[in-house]
Amino acid sequence: MLMKKIFQRFSEISAVVFIFGLLAAIIMFINLVTPVSFKENWKEVRIPEGSTYSKAISILQGEGIINDRFVLILLGRITMKDRRIRPGYYNLSSSMTPLEIFDQLINGKAIHFTITIPEGDTLEDIRAKLSELKLIDYESWKLTRDSIFLKSLDINAPSLEGYLFPDTYIFAKGTEPATILKTMVQRLRENFDPSMTKRIAELGMCENDVLTLASIIEKEAYLDEERAVISAVYHNRLKKSMRLQADPTAIYGVHTCLSCITRADLRRKTPYNTYVIDGLPPGPIACPGLKSIKAALNPAKVNYLYFVAKNDGSHYFSRTNAEHSQAVLIYRHSNENNSTRNDQETTDQTDNTRAN
């Protein structure tokens, strides 16, 4: 009899708990599928980096997107997804159900921008693209030359020039500028496999040396098959303590028109102009792609010291200054578009060290 009463009492309690649980679930479901308003009043809501799930929900409540934060807090804990909040700007409306809002937050459906950085872009090119999307401003761009920031990324160079890997990126609106820059540098490091790192040491170079040389190759090469040969020319000149005399370095930070280069450009004293400095510049002059980086690490086994642009995007390579001078005379007449540049090349043969 006693056992029967106990079982009956347990059943009654279980029934009450079940009913209350069912009612709670129904109420929660109703709250999750019922929006604050049926008027579509859309607004961009910013969830800052470092925000907790609870903080994000409070921001939504403050913006009038939700009425009761409890149901979303509970949902986050039940699903164990309350630690997956992603920062950014979210396009939300009070006409959305809390369940739809939860999906937006947990799956990071913030406003995103896609930006493509092609090989050969300079810091200035990248700044313009990021600024156009309002992902970076004048003050935050100073990070690209901030010595403390560079040191935190283990970069021993004057700036981030050449360290922002050319690729396609997707950034959420509101992403911190430092995070954007770190992501692009990290993408570069991800492309350096152990064999490449080992090769840097074998050449007696450092990361900055390789990226600097690769950036010059990137600016000079049009055909992929010539990258390793152009690399060889510069490696050979470095070994002979000859100045690189690479045209792209002469105009770096001055202008970008390689076909408009003048004698004044070649003689201008800048830290990057390899017509007036010995060895490599202090840092890259553009962001090199993986092909140019690999070419810098693996120069072709040739003994060329010079090259001149032909009229089809390719180059003529020479071993001696005399051979190079003859090639310049030939291709000066065959490429009227580059007549000014080639004329300068002929004039500057007197030092017997011009590379291109």
BELCOR-V75866 format. One record per residue. N is the residue number from 1. RES is the residue in one letter. OMEGA is omega in whole degrees, -180 to 180 (NA if undefined). Layout:
BEGIN
((N RES OMEGA) (N RES OMEGA))
END
This chain:
BEGIN
((1 M -179) (2 L -180) (3 M -180) (4 K 179) (5 K 179) (6 I -180) (7 F 179) (8 Q 179) (9 R 179) (10 F 180) (11 S 180) (12 E 179) (13 I 179) (14 S -180) (15 A 179) (16 V 179) (17 V 180) (18 F -179) (19 I 179) (20 F 178) (21 G 179) (22 L 178) (23 L 179) (24 A 180) (25 A 180) (26 I 180) (27 I 179) (28 M 180) (29 F 180) (30 I 179) (31 N -178) (32 L -176) (33 V 180) (34 T -180) (35 P 177) (36 V -178) (37 S 177) (38 F 175) (39 K -177) (40 E 179) (41 N -174) (42 W 176) (43 K 176) (44 E -180) (45 V -178) (46 R 172) (47 I -176) (48 P 175) (49 E 180) (50 G -180) (51 S 174) (52 T 179) (53 Y -180) (54 S 179) (55 K 180) (56 A 180) (57 I 178) (58 S 178) (59 I 179) (60 L 179) (61 Q 179) (62 G 180) (63 E 179) (64 G -180) (65 I 177) (66 I 177) (67 N -174) (68 D -179) (69 R -174) (70 F -175) (71 V 179) (72 L 176) (73 I -179) (74 L 180) (75 L 179) (76 G -179) (77 R 180) (78 I -178) (79 T -179) (80 M 179) (81 K -176) (82 D 176) (83 R -177) (84 R -179) (85 I -179) (86 R -179) (87 P 177) (88 G 176) (89 Y -179) (90 Y 177) (91 N -172) (92 L 179) (93 S 177) (94 S 177) (95 S 176) (96 M 176) (97 T 177) (98 P 179) (99 L 177) (100 E 179) (101 I 178) (102 F 179) (103 D 179) (104 Q -177) (105 L -175) (106 I -179) (107 N 174) (108 G -178) (109 K 178) (110 A 176) (111 I -177) (112 H 174) (113 F 176) (114 T 180) (115 I 180) (116 T 178) (117 I 179) (118 P 176) (119 E 177) (120 G 176) (121 D 176) (122 T 176) (123 L -179) (124 E 177) (125 D -178) (126 I 178) (127 R -179) (128 A -179) (129 K 179) (130 L -180) (131 S 180) (132 E 179) (133 L -179) (134 K 176) (135 L -178) (136 I 178) (137 D -174) (138 Y -177) (139 E -177) (140 S 179) (141 W 178) (142 K 178) (143 L -177) (144 T 179) (145 R -179) (146 D -174) (147 S 180) (148 I 178) (149 F 179) (150 L -180) (151 K 180) (152 S 179) (153 L -180) (154 D 179) (155 I 178) (156 N -177) (157 A -179) (158 P -176) (159 S 177) (160 L 177) (161 E 178) (162 G -178) (163 Y 177) (164 L -169) (165 F 178) (166 P -177) (167 D 175) (168 T -177) (169 Y 174) (170 I -179) (171 F 176) (172 A 175) (173 K -180) (174 G 177) (175 T -179) (176 E 179) (177 P 179) (178 A 179) (179 T 179) (180 I -178) (181 L 179) (182 K 179) (183 T -178) (184 M 176) (185 V 178) (186 Q 178) (187 R 176) (188 L -177) (189 R 179) (190 E -179) (191 N 175) (192 F 179) (193 D -177) (194 P -179) (195 S 179) (196 M 178) (197 T 178) (198 K -179) (199 R 178) (200 I -180) (201 A 180) (202 E -180) (203 L -178) (204 G -179) (205 M 174) (206 C -179) (207 E -178) (208 N 178) (209 D -177) (210 V -180) (211 L 178) (212 T 178) (213 L -180) (214 A -180) (215 S 177) (216 I 177) (217 I -180) (218 E -178) (219 K -177) (220 E -172) (221 A 174) (222 Y 180) (223 L -179) (224 D -176) (225 E -180) (226 E -175) (227 R -178) (228 A 180) (229 V 176) (230 I 176) (231 S -179) (232 A 180) (233 V -178) (234 Y 176) (235 H -179) (236 N -179) (237 R 178) (238 L 180) (239 K -179) (240 K -179) (241 S 176) (242 M 176) (243 R -177) (244 L 179) (245 Q 178) (246 A -176) (247 D -178) (248 P 180) (249 T -177) (250 A -177) (251 I -179) (252 Y -179) (253 G -179) (254 V 173) (255 H -174) (256 T -176) (257 C -178) (258 L -180) (259 S -179) (260 C -176) (261 I -177) (262 T 177) (263 R 179) (264 A 177) (265 D -177) (266 L -177) (267 R -177) (268 R -179) (269 K 174) (270 T 180) (271 P -176) (272 Y -175) (273 N -177) (274 T 170) (275 Y -177) (276 V 178) (277 I 175) (278 D 176) (279 G -178) (280 L 173) (281 P -178) (282 P 180) (283 G 180) (284 P 178) (285 I 179) (286 A 177) (287 C -179) (288 P 175) (289 G -176) (290 L -179) (291 K 180) (292 S 177) (293 I 179) (294 K 178) (295 A 178) (296 A -180) (297 L -175) (298 N 180) (299 P 178) (300 A -179) (301 K 179) (302 V -179) (303 N 177) (304 Y 177) (305 L -175) (306 Y 168) (307 F 180) (308 V -179) (309 A 174) (310 K -176) (311 N -178) (312 D -179) (313 G 179) (314 S -179) (315 H 173) (316 Y -176) (317 F -177) (318 S 178) (319 R -177) (320 T 179) (321 N 180) (322 A 179) (323 E 180) (324 H 179) (325 S 179) (326 Q -180) (327 A 179) (328 V 179) (329 L -178) (330 I -174) (331 Y 173) (332 R -178) (333 H -176) (334 S -179) (335 N -176) (336 E -179) (337 N -179) (338 N -174) (339 S -179) (340 T -179) (341 R -178) (342 N 179) (343 D 177) (344 Q -178) (345 E 179) (346 T -178) (347 T -173) (348 D 180) (349 Q -175) (350 T -179) (351 D 176) (352 N -179) (353 T -175) (354 R -177) (355 A -175) (356 N NA))
END
